[in-house]
């Protein structure tokens, strides 16, 4: 069973922060690899990252009901569920949260590149 999170936008079409978000997001702009079952991996842009999930932009359509597998530089491949989608943006939640120290390391590596 997949849980969907409602997405709200303000009058300027900006995403309104969900008060249920359990962790702060770090802004990044990095290329990652993504794949879903029975597909080849492709490149997409990671735009923010937290211990619980991430947001990415993808020109390739993704099936919201299938698990995504992401490869972030410096990390093993991680599984995530798509929690919301809007045009070419996807909000995803990791199947297991990152440790805060791992998140800090990944963000520092991604911001250097």
C-alpha positions in Angstrom: 0.0 0.0 0.0 1.3 3.4 -1.0 0.7 6.5 1.2 0.2 9.7 -0.8 1.1 13.1 0.6 -1.0 16.0 -0.4 0.8 18.8 -2.2 -0.3 22.4 -1.9 0.8 25.5 -3.9 0.6 29.1 -3.0 -0.7 31.9 -5.3 2.7 32.1 -7.0 2.6 28.4 -7.8 5.3 27.7 -5.2 5.3 24.5 -3.2 4.0 25.1 0.3 6.0 23.2 2.9 4.2 20.3 4.4 4.0 20.8 8.2 4.4 17.0 8.5 7.9 17.0 7.1 10.1 15.4 9.7 13.5 16.7 8.6 15.1 19.7 7.0 16.1 19.6 3.4 19.5 20.6 2.0 19.6 22.3 -1.4 21.9 20.5 -3.8 22.1 20.5 -7.6 23.7 17.2 -8.7 23.3 14.6 -11.3 22.2 11.1 -10.1 21.2 7.9 -11.7 17.7 6.5 -11.3 16.0 3.3 -12.4 12.8 1.4 -11.7 12.3 -2.3 -12.0 12.8 -3.7 -15.5 14.2 -0.4 -16.8 17.7 0.9 -17.6 19.1 3.6 -15.4 19.0 7.1 -16.6 20.4 10.5 -15.3 18.3 13.0 -13.5 18.9 16.1 -11.3 18.8 15.9 -7.5 17.6 19.3 -6.2 17.3 18.7 -2.5 18.1 16.0 0.0 17.2 15.1 3.6 17.6 12.1 5.9 14.2 10.9 4.8 14.1 11.7 1.1 14.8 13.9 -1.9 13.4 15.9 -4.7 14.5 15.3 -8.3 13.7 16.6 -11.8 13.4 14.0 -14.5 12.5 14.3 -18.2 11.8 10.5 -18.1 8.3 9.6 -16.8 8.3 7.4 -13.7 5.6 5.0 -12.5 4.5 6.4 -9.1 3.5 2.9 -7.9 6.9 1.4 -8.4 10.0 1.7 -6.2 12.8 3.8 -7.6 16.4 3.0 -7.1 18.8 6.0 -6.9 22.6 6.1 -7.1 23.9 9.2 -5.4 27.7 9.7 -5.8 29.5 8.3 -2.8 26.6 6.1 -1.7 25.3 2.6 -2.5 22.1 2.4 -4.5 19.1 3.3 -2.3 15.4 2.5 -2.7 12.7 5.1 -2.4 9.0 5.5 -2.9 7.6 8.3 -5.0 5.3 10.3 -2.6 4.3 13.1 -5.1 4.8 14.1 -8.7 4.3 17.3 -10.5 5.1 17.5 -14.2 8.8 16.6 -14.2 9.4 16.9 -10.5 9.2 14.0 -8.0 9.3 13.9 -4.2 10.6 10.6 -2.9 11.0 9.0 0.5 13.9 6.6 1.2 12.9 3.1 2.3 15.3 3.6 5.2 16.4 7.0 6.5 20.0 8.2 6.1 22.1 8.8 9.2 22.5 12.6 9.8 26.3 12.2 9.5 25.9 10.4 6.1 23.6 13.2 4.9 26.1 15.9 5.9 29.0 14.1 4.1 26.9 13.6 0.9 25.8 17.2 0.9 29.4 18.4 1.3 30.6 16.1 -1.5 27.7 17.1 -3.9 28.3 20.8 -3.3 32.0 20.6 -4.1 31.2 19.0 -7.5 
